[in-house]
Amino acid sequence: MTDETLEKELRLDKQLCFALYGAAHAFTRAYKPLLSPLGLTYPQYVVMMALWEEDDLSVKVLGEKVGLDSGTLSPLLKRLEQVQYVARRRDAADERVVFITLTDEGRALKDRALEVFASIGNLTGCDIAEIESLRDSLKRLKGHLETIPEE
């Protein structure tokens, strides 16, 4: 590869990582006004979606499911507990294990969140087939990248 070719390839607009980075930020910005009336940030919304799928998860399992470490997840859960969307309880057999359960308010929020889902779908400008294709491609990409050793 020539220096000129290499220089062209190093342009930001040629980088997949930069396109993903920009799209992620655009999604977060698009969600903000939709989630604000629910009193949720985007990461809190992700946690709530995980709990709507499967309630009463340990903090460890919940973190693995949503891809957040305990340093990020713990304050987020504390805030969700303060607004009474979730409750924490310690495992009787092992008090180091904490389970997160939806409250009635947290369960009721799911109906309002359906409006967020519909609004985001409309904002993307994509039809269902295109959304599914993009999502599947990104999942595949993530799977490939997760096989790379951390070192």
Backbone as CSV, one residue per row, in Angstrom:
resi,resn,N_x,N_y,N_z,CA_x,CA_y,CA_z,C_x,C_y,C_z
1,MET,0.832,-1.170,0.000,0.000,0.000,0.000,0.884,1.243,0.000
2,THR,0.547,2.188,-0.825,1.340,3.422,-0.886,0.960,4.322,0.284
3,ASP,1.829,5.281,0.555,1.552,6.237,1.626,0.269,7.016,1.342
4,GLU,0.051,7.343,0.066,-1.140,8.106,-0.320,-2.407,7.278,-0.070
5,THR,-2.372,6.001,-0.444,-3.515,5.113,-0.216,-3.767,4.957,1.277
6,LEU,-2.689,4.745,2.018,-2.803,4.594,3.462,-3.400,5.845,4.088
7,GLU,-2.958,6.997,3.633,-3.471,8.260,4.155,-4.971,8.401,3.883
8,LYS,-5.419,7.998,2.704,-6.849,8.050,2.363,-7.655,7.113,3.269
9,GLU,-7.100,5.943,3.562,-7.806,4.965,4.392,-7.905,5.400,5.848
10,LEU,-7.013,6.277,6.273,-7.025,6.733,7.662,-7.953,7.921,7.896
11,ARG,-8.690,8.302,6.888,-9.652,9.395,7.053,-10.778,8.943,7.985
12,LEU,-11.257,9.848,8.810,-12.340,9.518,9.750,-13.569,8.977,9.041
13,ASP,-13.923,9.594,7.912,-15.140,9.169,7.218,-15.037,7.772,6.610
14,LYS,-13.856,7.177,6.626,-13.658,5.815,6.126,-13.720,4.774,7.257
15,GLN,-13.756,5.224,8.498,-13.622,4.325,9.637,-14.974,3.805,10.117
16,LEU,-15.107,2.493,10.189,-16.313,1.861,10.726,-16.502,2.252,12.188
17,CYS,-15.412,2.248,12.948,-15.507,2.570,14.374,-16.061,3.980,14.590
18,PHE,-15.667,4.913,13.743,-16.148,6.284,13.895,-17.622,6.393,13.517
19,ALA,-18.041,5.658,12.512,-19.457,5.645,12.128,-20.308,5.071,13.259
20,LEU,-19.829,3.998,13.891,-20.555,3.410,15.020,-20.589,4.364,16.208
21,TYR,-19.471,5.010,16.467,-19.361,5.977,17.562,-20.368,7.119,17.358
22,GLY,-20.402,7.649,16.161,-21.328,8.732,15.851,-22.783,8.298,15.938
23,ALA,-23.067,7.092,15.446,-24.438,6.578,15.510,-24.866,6.359,16.957
24,ALA,-23.962,5.853,17.785,-24.288,5.627,19.202,-24.622,6.953,19.884
25,HIS,-23.832,7.979,19.609,-24.120,9.290,20.199,-25.439,9.855,19.682
26,ALA,-25.712,9.682,18.408,-26.960,10.178,17.836,-28.163,9.469,18.470
27,PHE,-28.040,8.166,18.701,-29.115,7.424,19.356,-29.349,7.947,20.771
28,THR,-28.278,8.152,21.505,-28.405,8.635,22.880,-29.089,9.998,22.900
29,ARG,-28.702,10.880,21.973,-29.343,12.201,21.883,-30.825,12.069,21.523
30,ALA,-31.159,11.140,20.622,-32.547,10.955,20.210,-33.400,10.414,21.360
31,TYR,-32.815,9.560,22.182,-33.554,8.977,23.303,-33.809,9.983,24.425
32,LYS,-32.898,10.922,24.613,-32.955,11.813,25.777,-34.320,12.484,25.966
33,PRO,-34.875,13.178,24.964,-36.179,13.828,25.193,-37.331,12.831,25.349
34,LEU,-37.154,11.621,24.837,-38.205,10.611,24.970,-38.193,9.968,26.356
35,LEU,-36.997,9.840,26.927,-36.865,9.196,28.244,-37.033,10.167,29.400
36,SER,-36.807,11.428,29.141,-36.895,12.436,30.195,-38.245,12.421,30.932
37,PRO,-39.381,12.333,30.222,-40.664,12.278,30.934,-40.815,11.031,31.830
38,LEU,-40.042,9.998,31.537,-40.088,8.784,32.353,-39.110,8.867,33.527
39,GLY,-38.285,9.907,33.522,-37.291,10.062,34.567,-36.120,9.111,34.412
40,LEU,-35.829,8.719,33.173,-34.769,7.746,32.916,-33.689,8.317,32.009
41,THR,-32.464,7.889,32.254,-31.374,8.106,31.310,-31.343,6.882,30.393
42,TYR,-30.561,6.960,29.327,-30.487,5.810,28.427,-29.955,4.550,29.137
43,PRO,-28.860,4.632,29.908,-28.409,3.412,30.597,-29.455,2.851,31.572
44,GLN,-30.194,3.735,32.242,-31.264,3.266,33.132,-32.362,2.567,32.335
45,TYR,-32.674,3.106,31.168,-33.676,2.503,30.289,-33.252,1.098,29.867
46,VAL,-31.977,0.942,29.542,-31.453,-0.376,29.157,-31.630,-1.366,30.312
47,VAL,-31.314,-0.928,31.522,-31.475,-1.797,32.700,-32.951,-2.146,32.904
48,MET,-33.814,-1.176,32.758,-35.253,-1.444,32.916,-35.739,-2.433,31.854
49,MET,-35.274,-2.284,30.614,-35.673,-3.238,29.573,-35.231,-4.646,29.937
50,ALA,-34.021,-4.775,30.463,-33.531,-6.097,30.874,-34.415,-6.677,31.966
51,LEU,-34.836,-5.848,32.915,-35.694,-6.321,34.001,-37.119,-6.595,33.529
52,TRP,-37.587,-5.874,32.531,-38.908,-6.178,31.977,-38.890,-7.533,31.271
53,GLU,-37.747,-7.890,30.719,-37.603,-9.217,30.096,-37.553,-10.310,31.146
54,GLU,-36.774,-10.069,32.203,-36.582,-11.072,33.251,-36.351,-10.345,34.567
55,ASP,-37.326,-10.436,35.432,-37.278,-9.741,36.716,-36.503,-10.570,37.740
56,ASP,-36.104,-9.901,38.823,-35.454,-10.551,39.959,-34.122,-11.183,39.560
57,LEU,-33.226,-10.346,39.063,-31.889,-10.786,38.660,-30.861,-10.338,39.685
58,SER,-29.813,-11.122,39.834,-28.710,-10.670,40.680,-28.015,-9.508,39.969
59,VAL,-27.373,-8.661,40.751,-26.655,-7.525,40.169,-25.613,-8.032,39.177
60,LYS,-24.956,-9.119,39.512,-23.926,-9.673,38.621,-24.526,-10.091,37.271
61,VAL,-25.615,-10.838,37.305,-26.262,-11.305,36.069,-26.804,-10.112,35.277
62,LEU,-27.405,-9.169,35.972,-27.937,-7.977,35.307,-26.811,-7.209,34.606
63,GLY,-25.687,-7.045,35.287,-24.539,-6.352,34.687,-24.039,-7.050,33.443
64,GLU,-23.985,-8.385,33.491,-23.543,-9.147,32.315,-24.531,-8.988,31.175
65,LYS,-25.813,-8.979,31.509,-26.857,-8.883,30.487,-26.822,-7.538,29.758
66,VAL,-26.557,-6.465,30.491,-26.579,-5.128,29.882,-25.196,-4.592,29.548
67,GLY,-24.157,-5.335,29.896,-22.796,-4.936,29.556,-22.259,-3.784,30.384
68,LEU,-22.660,-3.723,31.661,-22.165,-2.665,32.540,-21.421,-3.282,33.717
69,ASP,-20.308,-2.658,34.107,-19.574,-3.159,35.267,-20.235,-2.640,36.549
70,SER,-19.860,-3.213,37.669,-20.517,-2.869,38.934,-20.299,-1.408,39.319
71,GLY,-19.169,-0.820,38.932,-18.917,0.581,39.231,-19.890,1.522,38.542
72,THR,-20.375,1.132,37.387,-21.369,1.910,36.646,-22.778,1.518,37.066
73,LEU,-22.980,0.219,37.258,-24.313,-0.301,37.543,-24.809,0.071,38.940
74,SER,-23.961,0.027,39.939,-24.403,0.270,41.324,-25.041,1.646,41.523
75,PRO,-24.396,2.756,41.081,-25.061,4.050,41.257,-26.336,4.182,40.422
76,LEU,-26.343,3.554,39.269,-27.519,3.568,38.405,-28.696,2.879,39.116
77,LEU,-28.428,1.728,39.732,-29.471,0.997,40.461,-29.930,1.759,41.692
78,LYS,-28.995,2.444,42.339,-29.339,3.246,43.507,-30.342,4.329,43.116
79,ARG,-30.101,4.973,41.979,-31.014,6.019,41.491,-32.384,5.423,41.133
80,LEU,-32.393,4.262,40.485,-33.669,3.609,40.143,-34.423,3.198,41.407
81,GLU,-33.691,2.853,42.438,-34.319,2.515,43.716,-34.892,3.772,44.373
82,GLN,-34.185,4.887,44.285,-34.653,6.148,44.871,-35.969,6.610,44.250
83,VAL,-36.136,6.383,42.945,-37.388,6.775,42.279,-38.424,5.648,42.332
84,GLN,-38.106,4.608,43.065,-39.006,3.488,43.348,-39.419,2.685,42.122
85,TYR,-38.473,2.529,41.176,-38.706,1.660,40.033,-38.206,0.246,40.294
86,VAL,-37.212,0.125,41.178,-36.668,-1.185,41.534,-36.467,-1.262,43.045
87,ALA,-36.349,-2.493,43.528,-36.008,-2.737,44.928,-34.849,-3.720,44.956
88,ARG,-34.025,-3.594,45.969,-32.906,-4.519,46.149,-33.217,-5.435,47.317
89,ARG,-32.734,-6.666,47.218,-32.827,-7.570,48.365,-31.608,-8.471,48.356
90,ARG,-31.117,-8.730,49.539,-29.950,-9.609,49.688,-30.406,-11.058,49.698
91,ASP,-29.580,-11.910,49.114,-29.835,-13.351,49.114,-29.686,-13.864,50.538
92,ALA,-30.666,-14.619,51.016,-30.625,-15.158,52.381,-29.464,-16.131,52.561
93,ALA,-29.132,-16.861,51.509,-28.057,-17.859,51.590,-26.671,-17.223,51.509
94,ASP,-26.557,-16.108,50.792,-25.262,-15.443,50.631,-25.517,-13.939,50.559
95,GLU,-25.306,-13.257,51.644,-25.631,-11.830,51.723,-24.805,-10.951,50.800
96,ARG,-23.744,-11.494,50.222,-22.965,-10.721,49.252,-23.715,-10.572,47.934
97,VAL,-24.678,-11.464,47.687,-25.446,-11.444,46.439,-26.684,-10.572,46.630
98,VAL,-26.852,-9.614,45.725,-27.994,-8.700,45.773,-28.851,-8.924,44.534
99,PHE,-30.157,-9.056,44.753,-31.104,-9.224,43.653,-31.856,-7.918,43.422
100,ILE,-32.140,-7.651,42.164,-32.881,-6.451,41.767,-34.247,-6.896,41.245
101,THR,-35.284,-6.289,41.821,-36.654,-6.640,41.458,-37.413,-5.371,41.085
102,LEU,-38.242,-5.466,40.091,-39.100,-4.341,39.711,-40.154,-4.104,40.784
103,THR,-40.459,-2.856,41.040,-41.587,-2.499,41.900,-42.823,-2.412,41.004
104,ASP,-43.963,-2.176,41.615,-45.180,-1.970,40.819,-45.014,-0.770,39.891
105,GLU,-44.369,0.292,40.399,-44.133,1.485,39.570,-43.214,1.151,38.393
106,GLY,-42.214,0.337,38.650,-41.288,-0.065,37.598,-41.963,-0.913,36.528
107,ARG,-42.851,-1.800,36.964,-43.595,-2.626,35.994,-44.535,-1.759,35.160
108,ALA,-45.199,-0.798,35.811,-46.151,0.083,35.118,-45.451,0.966,34.083
109,LEU,-44.190,1.261,34.312,-43.430,2.109,33.392,-43.275,1.463,32.013
110,LYS,-43.367,0.152,31.972,-43.191,-0.573,30.707,-44.183,-0.101,29.645
111,ASP,-45.432,0.144,30.030,-46.436,0.601,29.064,-46.047,1.940,28.450
112,ARG,-45.523,2.835,29.271,-45.089,4.138,28.754,-43.859,3.994,27.878
113,ALA,-43.019,3.021,28.178,-41.798,2.800,27.401,-42.106,2.290,25.990
114,LEU,-43.246,1.679,25.807,-43.633,1.233,24.463,-43.737,2.419,23.506
115,GLU,-44.149,3.562,24.020,-44.216,4.775,23.200,-42.808,5.210,22.776
116,VAL,-41.843,5.050,23.659,-40.455,5.388,23.348,-39.969,4.506,22.208
117,PHE,-40.243,3.216,22.326,-39.848,2.257,21.289,-40.420,2.651,19.929
118,ALA,-41.705,2.978,19.894,-42.347,3.361,18.627,-41.746,4.651,18.077
119,SER,-41.496,5.613,18.950,-40.936,6.893,18.511,-39.538,6.725,17.931
120,ILE,-38.709,5.941,18.588,-37.345,5.718,18.081,-37.403,5.007,16.735
121,GLY,-38.290,4.048,16.617,-38.452,3.350,15.335,-38.750,4.329,14.215
122,ASN,-39.634,5.274,14.481,-39.975,6.284,13.470,-38.806,7.221,13.189
123,LEU,-38.063,7.593,14.220,-36.955,8.542,14.057,-35.802,7.981,13.232
124,THR,-35.641,6.661,13.220,-34.521,6.082,12.468,-34.704,6.230,10.963
125,GLY,-35.943,6.337,10.520,-36.195,6.403,9.084,-36.036,5.055,8.397
126,CYS,-35.906,3.995,9.188,-35.723,2.644,8.645,-37.003,1.846,8.816
127,ASP,-37.244,0.931,7.874,-38.365,0.027,8.073,-37.909,-1.139,8.959
128,ILE,-38.847,-1.973,9.350,-38.550,-3.075,10.290,-37.465,-4.003,9.740
129,ALA,-37.544,-4.338,8.459,-36.553,-5.254,7.875,-35.152,-4.641,7.930
130,GLU,-35.037,-3.354,7.646,-33.730,-2.697,7.675,-33.190,-2.629,9.106
131,ILE,-34.066,-2.323,10.062,-33.656,-2.290,11.471,-33.150,-3.661,11.899
132,GLU,-33.878,-4.705,11.536,-33.467,-6.065,11.908,-32.133,-6.433,11.263
133,SER,-31.947,-6.053,10.027,-30.701,-6.341,9.325,-29.520,-5.616,9.971
134,LEU,-29.703,-4.329,10.282,-28.647,-3.562,10.942,-28.315,-4.165,12.307
135,ARG,-29.353,-4.480,13.077,-29.149,-5.059,14.406,-28.387,-6.378,14.319
136,ASP,-28.785,-7.234,13.376,-28.117,-8.524,13.223,-26.659,-8.352,12.801
137,SER,-26.394,-7.411,11.910,-25.014,-7.143,11.486,-24.170,-6.646,12.651
138,LEU,-24.736,-5.766,13.468,-24.001,-5.243,14.624,-23.755,-6.333,15.670
139,LYS,-24.720,-7.208,15.864,-24.524,-8.330,16.801,-23.401,-9.239,16.314
140,ARG,-23.381,-9.506,15.013,-22.310,-10.326,14.429,-20.952,-9.658,14.625
141,LEU,-20.885,-8.367,14.348,-19.651,-7.621,14.512,-19.192,-7.669,15.967
142,LYS,-20.095,-7.443,16.878,-19.764,-7.493,18.305,-19.239,-8.877,18.679
143,GLY,-19.882,-9.911,18.180,-19.431,-11.278,18.450,-18.017,-11.526,17.974
144,HIS,-17.698,-11.038,16.781,-16.333,-11.189,16.248,-15.327,-10.449,17.120
145,LEU,-15.679,-9.227,17.494,-14.758,-8.401,18.270,-14.562,-8.948,19.683
146,GLU,-15.569,-9.614,20.222,-15.449,-10.167,21.577,-14.520,-11.377,21.633
147,THR,-14.165,-11.924,20.489,-13.238,-13.061,20.482,-11.782,-12.611,20.550
148,ILE,-11.541,-11.322,20.412,-10.182,-10.793,20.441,-9.702,-10.774,21.891
149,PRO,-8.542,-11.359,22.164,-8.015,-11.312,23.539,-7.790,-9.877,24.001
150,GLU,-7.998,-9.631,25.292,-7.881,-8.266,25.832,-6.464,-7.734,25.823
151,GLU,-5.479,-8.575,25.846,-4.086,-8.102,25.900,-3.741,-7.526,24.595
